[in-house]
Amino acid sequence: MDRSPVIGFIGLGRMGGPMAGNLLTAGHPFVVYDIDRSKCEPLAARGAQIAESPAAVAAASDVSLSIIMNDAVLRQVALGESGIVHGARPGHLYCDLSTVSPAASAEVGAALSASGIDYLRGRVAGSIGLAEAGELTIFASGSPADFDRAEPVLAALGKRILYVGRDEVAAYLKLVHSTIVGVYAALMGEALTLGEKGGVDFEQMLDILNDGPLGSVQLALKTPMLKKRDFDSPPSDIDTAAKDLDIVLSAARDQRIPMPLTSAVRQLMTQRQAGGSGKQDIWSILETFEDMAALAEAPTTGAQR
């Protein structure tokens, strides 16, 4: 009887922690690593092995996954002195799930391939709540054979697991997602400010938008937060969204793609960061538009008759 593959997981942040927990719940033999060892301990209490480095994760596993912050961390995890490239056996499959640049991903892929290590570019669409529930959408690019090998593992993390093409296709698709998330939040902030300035009841405006043809899953998700003005401790903050748009704009420059709307939204995010609001929800950008429109008073509530 074939043994179950050992799964490694690197990066136990806000998304990675619950994702790793779901893999452990699925019954996979499991090894984890995070630079903050305390994040590994709850999983170790449930039977996971704690590794001392990404290289040790790769050495102890057949398939390893990571979800980390940026290009620099990806290079360190994959190619650094204690990186996967120094621990993995030939034939090991490494699947990175992070939002990183296509250029950095391609660099890692080339280096791993030269060492006989398989590399799948996986990307995640969904919130922390969906990560906790194991209902993310995950799309991946690379070798079809590598995707087939990873798919049963990824199925523990999401309700939809999609193969989207070879090489860096998944990286670009994730940047499409990041662009829409950032620009949509800014568009809604600008539009809602127009309504407020014109005297429209703020809560009723949101309800009508949600009930009509302009409603969206994202708007419905954010409406309770907008009504309460509860922008602290968000699932996705301005700093992270700004980092993602930096990657978008860098990739656009590489491909000679003008992105004037995205560039303007990135500058608005800089304004939020400069004012100390980088850890607030991305939809707090509404307040920047309100400030520019001199809306000093709280939004109106309760439609006047």
C-alpha positions as a printed NumPy array, in Angstrom:
array([[  0.   ,   0.   ,   0.   ],
       [  1.325,   3.436,  -0.911],
       [  1.982,   5.666,   2.074],
       [  0.245,   9.021,   2.332],
       [  2.463,  11.869,   1.128],
       [  3.922,  14.062,   3.844],
       [  2.804,  17.675,   3.444],
       [  4.895,  20.652,   4.498],
       [  3.529,  24.141,   5.118],
       [  5.492,  27.386,   5.451],
       [  3.934,  30.636,   6.684],
       [  1.29 ,  30.594,   9.425],
       [ -0.077,  34.107,   9.167],
       [ -3.684,  35.232,   8.984],
       [ -4.387,  33.079,   5.937],
       [ -1.728,  30.41 ,   6.35 ],
       [ -2.661,  29.465,   9.904],
       [ -6.212,  28.315,   9.158],
       [ -5.149,  26.755,   5.862],
       [ -2.528,  24.658,   7.629],
       [ -5.113,  23.667,  10.218],
       [ -7.416,  22.379,   7.485],
       [ -4.629,  20.272,   5.992],
       [ -3.983,  18.757,   9.388],
       [ -7.692,  18.075,   9.87 ],
       [ -7.715,  16.286,   6.511],
       [ -5.329,  13.728,   7.992],
       [ -2.15 ,  14.432,   6.057],
       [  1.173,  13.65 ,   7.76 ],
       [  2.272,  17.202,   8.367],
       [  5.349,  19.373,   9.01 ],
       [  5.223,  23.14 ,   9.525],
       [  7.536,  26.124,   9.731],
       [  7.09 ,  29.782,  10.584],
       [  9.717,  32.313,  11.579],
       [  7.585,  32.815,  14.707],
       [  7.757,  29.363,  16.305],
       [  4.843,  30.134,  18.633],
       [  2.52 ,  30.016,  15.613],
       [  3.555,  26.391,  15.038],
       [  2.816,  25.184,  18.545],
       [ -1.004,  24.875,  18.279],
       [ -0.52 ,  22.666,  15.209],
       [  2.179,  20.659,  16.965],
       [ -0.303,  20.008,  19.774],
       [ -2.52 ,  18.406,  17.138],
       [  0.243,  16.182,  15.785],
       [  2.242,  18.306,  13.346],
       [  6.029,  18.177,  13.305],
       [  7.792,  21.53 ,  13.668],
       [ 10.723,  22.126,  11.294],
       [ 13.541,  24.544,  11.971],
       [ 13.76 ,  25.986,   8.438],
       [ 12.167,  25.808,   4.977],
       [ 14.961,  23.422,   3.987],
       [ 13.981,  21.125,   6.854],
       [ 10.334,  21.272,   5.733],
       [ 11.341,  20.199,   2.236],
       [ 13.604,  17.44 ,   3.518],
       [ 10.796,  15.977,   5.635],
       [  7.975,  16.254,   3.081],
       [  6.918,  15.157,  -0.386],
       [  4.862,  18.238,  -1.176],
       [  5.417,  21.63 ,   0.43 ],
       [  3.273,  24.746,   0.304],
       [  3.886,  28.311,   1.368],
       [  1.902,  31.494,   1.743],
       [  4.171,  34.388,   2.601],
       [  4.295,  38.175,   2.257],
       [  6.36 ,  39.286,  -0.725],
       [  9.06 ,  38.637,  -3.33 ],
       [ 11.931,  38.954,  -0.872],
       [ 10.451,  36.366,   1.491],
       [  9.698,  34.014,  -1.416],
       [ 13.311,  34.167,  -2.567],
       [ 14.513,  33.537,   0.982],
       [ 12.116,  30.622,   1.564],
       [ 12.848,  28.978,  -1.776],
       [ 16.465,  29.879,  -2.538],
       [ 18.049,  31.245,   0.652],
       [ 20.76 ,  29.556,   2.722],
       [ 18.104,  27.546,   4.571],
       [ 15.694,  27.474,   1.654],
       [ 13.735,  24.685,   0.032],
       [ 16.32 ,  24.247,  -2.706],
       [ 18.817,  23.015,  -0.099],
       [ 16.498,  20.493,   1.54 ],
       [ 14.287,  19.043,  -1.156],
       [ 15.015,  15.767,  -2.873],
       [ 14.681,  15.608,  -6.671],
       [ 11.006,  15.223,  -7.496],
       [  9.837,  17.216,  -4.503],
       [  6.866,  19.439,  -5.383],
       [  6.811,  22.982,  -4.03 ],
       [  3.607,  25.014,  -4.44 ],
       [  3.726,  28.677,  -3.491],
       [  0.326,  30.261,  -2.801],
       [  1.522,  33.825,  -2.191],
       [  0.759,  37.075,  -3.999],
       [  4.183,  37.749,  -5.509],
       [  5.432,  39.181,  -8.79 ],
       [  5.539,  37.05 , -11.93 ],
       [  9.225,  37.961, -12.267],
       [ 10.163,  36.652,  -8.804],
       [  8.048,  33.54 ,  -9.317],
       [  9.74 ,  32.822, -12.653],
       [ 13.168,  33.286, -11.038],
       [ 12.327,  30.772,  -8.318],
       [ 10.878,  28.35 , -10.827],
       [ 13.997,  28.39 , -12.978],
       [ 16.309,  27.848,  -9.993],
       [ 14.238,  24.987,  -8.596],
       [ 13.929,  23.31 , -11.988],
       [ 17.716,  23.347, -12.328],
       [ 17.869,  21.374,  -9.064],
       [ 15.23 ,  18.832, -10.098],
       [ 12.513,  20.302,  -7.873],
       [  8.997,  20.691,  -9.265],
       [  7.269,  24.051,  -8.828],
       [  3.586,  24.947,  -9.023],
       [  2.332,  28.529,  -8.932],
       [ -0.819,  28.478,  -6.8  ],
       [ -2.895,  31.523,  -5.929],
       [ -5.761,  32.064,  -3.505],
       [ -9.005,  34.016,  -3.842],
       [-11.01 ,  34.459,  -0.66 ],
       [-11.109,  35.885,   2.836],
       [ -9.86 ,  34.679,   6.193],
       [-13.358,  33.363,   6.888],
       [-13.265,  31.24 ,   3.739],
       [ -9.778,  30.035,   4.658],
       [-11.073,  28.918,   8.045],
       [-14.002,  27.127,   6.411],
       [-11.849,  25.474,   3.742],
       [-13.913,  27.167,   1.027],
       [-11.286,  29.202,  -0.826],
       [-10.966,  29.297,  -4.586],
       [ -7.475,  28.184,  -5.558],
       [ -6.077,  28.425,  -9.069],
       [ -2.69 ,  27.222, -10.2  ],
       [ -0.356,  27.214, -13.176],
       [  2.651,  25.165, -14.155],
       [  3.006,  21.61 , -15.358],
       [ -0.342,  19.764, -15.674],
       [  1.31 ,  16.754, -14.028],
       [  2.363,  18.887, -11.058],
       [ -1.165,  20.248, -10.756],
       [ -2.622,  16.738, -10.776],
       [ -0.236,  15.795,  -7.994],
       [ -1.092,  18.847,  -5.893],
       [ -4.851,  18.874,  -6.482],
       [ -5.787,  16.362,  -3.725],
       [ -3.785,  18.423,  -1.239],
       [ -5.267,  21.736,  -2.365],
       [ -8.752,  20.224,  -2.142],
       [ -8.451,  20.373,   1.658],
       [ -8.116,  24.152,   1.381],
       [-10.792,  25.171,  -1.084],
       [-14.104,  24.374,  -2.711],
       [-12.831,  25.152,  -6.214],
       [ -9.389,  24.057,  -7.42 ],
       [ -8.656,  25.242, -10.955],
       [ -5.811,  24.717, -13.41 ],
       [ -5.352,  27.919, -15.44 ],
       [ -2.272,  27.315, -17.6  ],
       [  1.488,  27.051, -17.614],
       [  4.291,  29.149, -16.183],
       [  3.182,  32.437, -14.537],
       [ -0.447,  32.531, -15.671],
       [ -1.737,  32.137, -12.096],
       [  0.513,  34.975, -10.91 ],
       [ -0.996,  37.335, -13.478],
       [ -4.534,  36.18 , -12.717],
       [ -3.985,  36.947,  -9.041],
       [ -2.8  ,  40.441,  -9.984],
       [ -6.033,  40.938, -11.936],
       [ -7.875,  40.063,  -8.713],
       [ -5.731,  42.438,  -6.631],
       [ -6.281,  45.277,  -9.104],
       [-10.05 ,  44.905,  -9.017],
       [-10.136,  44.67 ,  -5.204],
       [ -8.173,  47.897,  -4.779],
       [ -9.796,  49.947,  -7.512],
       [-13.322,  48.793,  -6.61 ],
       [-12.88 ,  49.88 ,  -2.989],
       [-11.736,  53.305,  -4.164],
       [-14.542,  53.593,  -6.73 ],
       [-17.145,  52.828,  -4.09 ],
       [-15.573,  55.291,  -1.667],
       [-15.707,  58.045,  -4.272],
       [-19.275,  57.239,  -5.314],
       [-20.59 ,  56.958,  -1.745],
       [-19.012,  60.308,  -0.901],
       [-20.878,  61.898,  -3.817],
       [-24.126,  60.522,  -2.431],
       [-23.356,  61.705,   1.1  ],
       [-22.475,  65.186,  -0.101],
       [-25.789,  65.31 ,  -1.92 ],
       [-27.682,  64.465,   1.246],
       [-28.419,  60.8  ,   0.556],
       [-28.937,  58.693,   3.669],
       [-25.732,  56.624,   3.958],
       [-27.2  ,  53.349,   5.216],
       [-30.16 ,  53.486,   2.865],
       [-27.804,  54.166,  -0.036],
       [-25.891,  50.997,   0.764],
       [-29.09 ,  48.967,   1.082],
       [-30.399,  50.188,  -2.264],
       [-27.096,  49.46 ,  -3.989],
       [-27.027,  45.954,  -2.554],
       [-30.615,  45.269,  -3.636],
       [-30.164,  46.542,  -7.185],
       [-28.155,  45.516, -10.248],
       [-25.002,  47.161,  -8.861],
       [-24.916,  44.874,  -5.834],
       [-21.944,  42.557,  -5.48 ],
       [-20.639,  39.897,  -3.136],
       [-17.875,  42.28 ,  -2.081],
       [-20.22 ,  45.172,  -1.351],
       [-22.567,  42.929,   0.639],
       [-19.592,  41.629,   2.636],
       [-18.372,  45.139,   3.442],
       [-21.742,  46.828,   4.086],
       [-21.995,  45.993,   7.834],
       [-18.467,  47.325,   8.353],
       [-19.227,  50.499,   6.382],
       [-22.377,  51.165,   8.397],
       [-20.531,  50.745,  11.689],
       [-17.342,  52.484,  10.485],
       [-15.5  ,  49.544,  11.98 ],
       [-12.307,  49.56 ,   9.922],
       [ -9.909,  48.166,  12.538],
       [ -8.61 ,  44.551,  12.665],
       [ -9.629,  43.824,   9.051],
       [ -9.178,  40.683,   6.949],
       [ -7.23 ,  42.773,   4.405],
       [ -5.594,  46.06 ,   5.314],
       [ -4.345,  49.073,   3.365],
       [ -0.693,  48.091,   3.797],
       [ -1.265,  44.668,   2.225],
       [ -3.408,  46.066,  -0.574],
       [ -0.755,  48.703,  -1.3  ],
       [  1.922,  46.016,  -1.462],
       [ -0.219,  44.08 ,  -3.92 ],
       [ -0.744,  47.13 ,  -6.127],
       [  3.007,  47.759,  -6.112],
       [  3.407,  44.271,  -7.58 ],
       [  0.633,  44.976, -10.106],
       [  2.242,  48.212, -11.264],
       [  5.699,  46.644, -11.457],
       [  4.366,  43.821, -13.636],
       [  2.523,  46.372, -15.777],
       [  5.733,  48.321, -16.345],
       [  7.507,  45.13 , -17.347],
       [  4.769,  44.413, -19.897],
       [  4.402,  48.048, -21.077],
       [  0.795,  48.213, -19.859],
       [ -0.5  ,  51.663, -18.816],
       [ -2.619,  51.511, -15.638],
       [ -3.593,  55.113, -14.799],
       [ -6.568,  54.206, -12.594],
       [ -4.581,  51.72 , -10.54 ],
       [ -1.73 ,  54.221, -10.189],
       [ -4.115,  56.848,  -8.821],
       [ -5.604,  54.397,  -6.314],
       [ -2.111,  53.459,  -5.141],
       [ -1.451,  57.137,  -4.371],
       [ -4.67 ,  57.317,  -2.349],
       [ -3.45 ,  54.323,  -0.363],
       [ -0.2  ,  56.189,   0.277],
       [ -2.263,  59.023,   1.731],
       [ -3.997,  56.575,   4.085],
       [ -0.626,  55.125,   5.131],
       [  0.869,  58.57 ,   5.703],
       [ -2.034,  59.377,   8.003],
       [ -1.427,  56.27 ,  10.109],
       [ -4.299,  54.201,   8.702],
       [ -2.274,  51.486,   6.98 ],
       [ -3.637,  48.755,   9.259],
       [ -7.253,  49.656,   8.606],
       [ -9.5  ,  47.843,   6.152],
       [ -8.948,  48.762,   2.517],
       [-12.506,  50.152,   2.385],
       [-11.539,  52.825,   4.883],
       [-10.34 ,  54.67 ,   1.777],
       [-13.905,  56.032,   1.847],
       [-12.741,  58.418,   4.569],
       [-10.062,  59.887,   2.3  ],
       [-12.721,  60.863,  -0.233],
       [-14.919,  62.253,   2.546],
       [-12.019,  64.354,   3.815],
       [-11.324,  65.707,   0.325],
       [-15.014,  66.583,  -0.017],
       [-14.989,  68.38 ,   3.366],
       [-17.546,  65.985,   4.824],
       [-16.757,  66.688,   8.445],
       [-19.994,  65.349,   9.902],
       [-20.871,  61.693,  10.43 ],
       [-22.915,  60.117,   7.618],
       [-26.63 ,  60.633,   7.779],
       [-28.72 ,  57.701,   8.985],
       [-32.449,  57.206,   8.872],
       [-34.095,  58.534,   5.73 ],
       [-35.873,  61.839,   6.209],
       [-39.516,  61.936,   5.13 ]])
